[in-house]
Amino acid sequence: MPLTIRLGEREYAALVRIARARDTTAATLVEQLVLHALGKASVPPPADSHPARRHTTYEEATAGFRRDSPRLAPEL
């Protein structure tokens, strides 16, 4: 899931300061914050979706084609 977080210079400096105080990196701190927020977010039920069409087997897909004849190496 792509996620963009835009921080100004002051916010980024504060994030780095907090990360250093916790002996970690700003990236790790952001990851922990996002995972914590996702853990508290309500999750919608899965969509009731069905494939647009049924699966086509290999035999069905290749039924209109004939097998290639084996090729022989040219004689020298």
C-alpha positions in Angstrom: 0.0 0.0 0.0 1.7 3.2 -1.1 1.9 5.9 1.6 3.2 9.5 1.4 4.0 11.5 4.5 4.9 15.1 4.0 6.9 16.7 6.8 8.2 20.3 7.0 11.7 21.0 8.1 10.6 21.5 11.7 8.5 18.3 11.9 11.3 16.3 10.3 13.9 17.7 12.7 11.6 16.8 15.6 11.1 13.3 14.3 14.9 12.8 14.0 15.4 14.2 17.5 12.8 11.7 18.9 14.3 8.9 17.0 17.8 9.6 18.3 16.5 9.8 21.8 15.0 6.3 21.3 18.2 5.0 19.7 16.5 4.2 16.4 16.1 5.8 13.0 13.4 8.2 11.7 12.3 5.6 9.2 11.9 2.9 11.8 10.0 5.4 14.0 7.6 6.3 11.1 7.1 2.6 10.3 6.2 1.9 14.0 3.8 4.9 14.0 2.0 3.8 10.8 1.7 0.1 12.0 0.3 1.3 15.3 -2.2 3.5 13.5 -3.2 0.7 11.1 -3.7 -1.6 14.1 -6.3 0.8 15.6 -8.0 1.6 12.3 -11.3 -0.1 11.4 -11.0 -2.5 8.5 -13.9 -2.6 6.0 -15.2 -6.1 5.1 -13.8 -7.7 2.0 -15.6 -6.8 -1.2 -17.9 -9.5 -2.6 -16.3 -9.8 -6.0 -16.1 -12.5 -8.5 -13.8 -13.0 -11.5 -15.1 -11.4 -14.7 -14.8 -14.8 -16.5 -13.8 -18.3 -15.6 -10.3 -19.6 -15.9 -9.2 -20.8 -19.3 -7.3 -24.1 -19.3 -4.2 -24.6 -21.4 -6.1 -27.2 -23.5 -8.9 -24.7 -24.2 -6.5 -21.9 -25.1 -4.4 -24.0 -27.5 -7.3 -26.0 -29.1 -7.2 -24.0 -32.3 -3.5 -24.4 -32.9 -1.6 -27.4 -34.2 1.6 -28.7 -32.8 4.9 -27.6 -34.5 6.5 -30.4 -36.5 10.0 -31.3 -35.4 12.8 -29.6 -37.3 15.9 -31.4 -38.5 19.3 -29.8 -38.6 20.4 -29.1 -42.1 22.9 -31.5 -43.6 26.3 -30.1 -44.4 
